[in-house]
Amino acid sequence: MNRRTLIASLGLAGLAWSRARAASALPVVASFSILADMVRCVGGEAVAVTAFVGPDQDVHTYDPRPKDLRTLMAASLLVQNGLGLEGWMVRLTGSAGFKGRIVTATEKVVPRTMAETRGVIATDPHAWQDPRNAVLYVQAILEGLVAADGANAALYRANAEEYSARIAETDAWIMRTLKPIEMERRRIITTHDAFGYYGARYGIEFLAAEGISTESEPSARAIAALVEQIRREKVGAVFIENMTGDRMARMLARETGAVLGGTVYSDALSRPDGPAPTYLGMLRYNTALFAAAMRG
């Protein structure tokens, strides 16, 4: 066999192996991009993961499409956040007649509450913003993968242990990064109230014009109260979130003199070529922007 024929044969063999591996991988669907990244980190090459709500998309307002039914019906495992985040999920699973396993990642999380735009107290679903909760997410995902695919249990457990260690390292890095910042400077403005768990973990007060959902506009009274608070407390920067428009942030900056601090990632990762393509990358990127703004 000559060299060219050998190379071609090896290429075909590699392609066949890749297809065989893909065919044998456990089909998993996650509700949105952050969960999908976590599942990939725990499942590794043994899983094939699809996210209903992709990078830079809003999980709150997502409207399932016909292809989502086909994706769900082909899956062995569904991973969802819970805590009311995916209001559309019950309708989708019902329409698909889904019979596979369902993992609710927040099952062991102690939830926080928050005030919506109209003053209604609701459960805050953004629990992944506290890395300690992310470790609980990983445990729930691990249990679901092992139950669905026991043959790869050892791989899943090893991956989960390694990933949990990296989450803990990121948590410690955030603590070190924010430690020098005086408490009186720890105030941040975002256009969507998604950082309550992060703020509670790291001692930061987050102000937002919108509540738990991005579906509705805040009232004029709520905006006026926020503008007054920003002026009174001299908060220096307003952050836009990647899945929302910048109209609100620009208006707040114009009315208060605060600067636009950049785009942060809360409910969705960036695309692979963006600054926050993974969950841990998102935490580090956001923290760097927040720290710079609070230091002034």
ChimeraX attribute file (.defattr): number of C-alpha atoms within 10 A of each C-alpha:
attribute: neighborCount
match mode: 1-to-1
recipient: residues
	/A:1	7
	/A:2	6
	/A:3	8
	/A:4	9
	/A:5	10
	/A:6	11
	/A:7	12
	/A:8	11
	/A:9	13
	/A:10	12
	/A:11	12
	/A:12	12
	/A:13	12
	/A:14	12
	/A:15	12
	/A:16	12
	/A:17	12
	/A:18	12
	/A:19	12
	/A:20	11
	/A:21	15
	/A:22	15
	/A:23	12
	/A:24	13
	/A:25	17
	/A:26	21
	/A:27	19
	/A:28	26
	/A:29	27
	/A:30	26
	/A:31	22
	/A:32	25
	/A:33	27
	/A:34	25
	/A:35	28
	/A:36	24
	/A:37	20
	/A:38	22
	/A:39	26
	/A:40	17
	/A:41	20
	/A:42	25
	/A:43	27
	/A:44	16
	/A:45	15
	/A:46	19
	/A:47	24
	/A:48	20
	/A:49	22
	/A:50	23
	/A:51	20
	/A:52	21
	/A:53	23
	/A:54	19
	/A:55	24
	/A:56	18
	/A:57	19
	/A:58	21
	/A:59	23
	/A:60	17
	/A:61	16
	/A:62	17
	/A:63	14
	/A:64	14
	/A:65	10
	/A:66	9
	/A:67	10
	/A:68	18
	/A:69	17
	/A:70	11
	/A:71	16
	/A:72	24
	/A:73	18
	/A:74	15
	/A:75	20
	/A:76	18
	/A:77	26
	/A:78	24
	/A:79	24
	/A:80	21
	/A:81	22
	/A:82	18
	/A:83	20
	/A:84	15
	/A:85	20
	/A:86	17
	/A:87	15
	/A:88	15
	/A:89	17
	/A:90	10
	/A:91	11
	/A:92	18
	/A:93	18
	/A:94	11
	/A:95	11
	/A:96	17
	/A:97	12
	/A:98	18
	/A:99	14
	/A:100	16
	/A:101	16
	/A:102	17
	/A:103	21
	/A:104	17
	/A:105	25
	/A:106	22
	/A:107	14
	/A:108	12
	/A:109	16
	/A:110	8
	/A:111	16
	/A:112	15
	/A:113	13
	/A:114	18
	/A:115	15
	/A:116	19
	/A:117	21
	/A:118	13
	/A:119	10
	/A:120	10
	/A:121	13
	/A:122	15
	/A:123	15
	/A:124	23
	/A:125	23
	/A:126	25
	/A:127	26
	/A:128	26
	/A:129	22
	/A:130	19
	/A:131	24
	/A:132	17
	/A:133	21
	/A:134	22
	/A:135	23
	/A:136	19
	/A:137	26
	/A:138	24
	/A:139	19
	/A:140	18
	/A:141	27
	/A:142	23
	/A:143	16
	/A:144	20
	/A:145	27
	/A:146	17
	/A:147	13
	/A:148	17
	/A:149	17
	/A:150	13
	/A:151	10
	/A:152	15
	/A:153	17
	/A:154	11
	/A:155	16
	/A:156	25
	/A:157	18
	/A:158	14
	/A:159	19
	/A:160	23
	/A:161	16
	/A:162	13
	/A:163	18
	/A:164	22
	/A:165	13
	/A:166	14
	/A:167	21
	/A:168	15
	/A:169	14
	/A:170	17
	/A:171	20
	/A:172	12
	/A:173	14
	/A:174	19
	/A:175	15
	/A:176	10
	/A:177	14
	/A:178	21
	/A:179	13
	/A:180	10
	/A:181	13
	/A:182	10
	/A:183	13
	/A:184	10
	/A:185	18
	/A:186	20
	/A:187	21
	/A:188	23
	/A:189	26
	/A:190	24
	/A:191	23
	/A:192	24
	/A:193	23
	/A:194	27
	/A:195	25
	/A:196	21
	/A:197	23
	/A:198	20
	/A:199	17
	/A:200	14
	/A:201	15
	/A:202	15
	/A:203	15
	/A:204	21
	/A:205	18
	/A:206	18
	/A:207	21
	/A:208	23
	/A:209	24
	/A:210	24
	/A:211	25
	/A:212	25
	/A:213	19
	/A:214	19
	/A:215	12
	/A:216	13
	/A:217	13
	/A:218	17
	/A:219	13
	/A:220	10
	/A:221	10
	/A:222	16
	/A:223	19
	/A:224	14
	/A:225	12
	/A:226	18
	/A:227	17
	/A:228	14
	/A:229	14
	/A:230	24
	/A:231	14
	/A:232	10
	/A:233	11
	/A:234	14
	/A:235	22
	/A:236	22
	/A:237	25
	/A:238	28
	/A:239	27
	/A:240	23
	/A:241	20
	/A:242	20
	/A:243	21
	/A:244	16
	/A:245	11
	/A:246	15
	/A:247	10
	/A:248	21
	/A:249	27
	/A:250	17
	/A:251	14
	/A:252	24
	/A:253	20
	/A:254	12
	/A:255	14
	/A:256	20
	/A:257	16
	/A:258	19
	/A:259	17
	/A:260	19
	/A:261	21
	/A:262	16
	/A:263	19
	/A:264	24
	/A:265	25
	/A:266	25
	/A:267	25
	/A:268	26
	/A:269	27
	/A:270	23
	/A:271	14
	/A:272	10
	/A:273	7
	/A:274	10
	/A:275	17
	/A:276	21
	/A:277	19
	/A:278	23
	/A:279	26
	/A:280	19
	/A:281	16
	/A:282	21
	/A:283	23
	/A:284	19
	/A:285	16
	/A:286	19
	/A:287	19
	/A:288	14
	/A:289	15
	/A:290	24
	/A:291	19
	/A:292	13
	/A:293	22
	/A:294	21
	/A:295	13
	/A:296	10
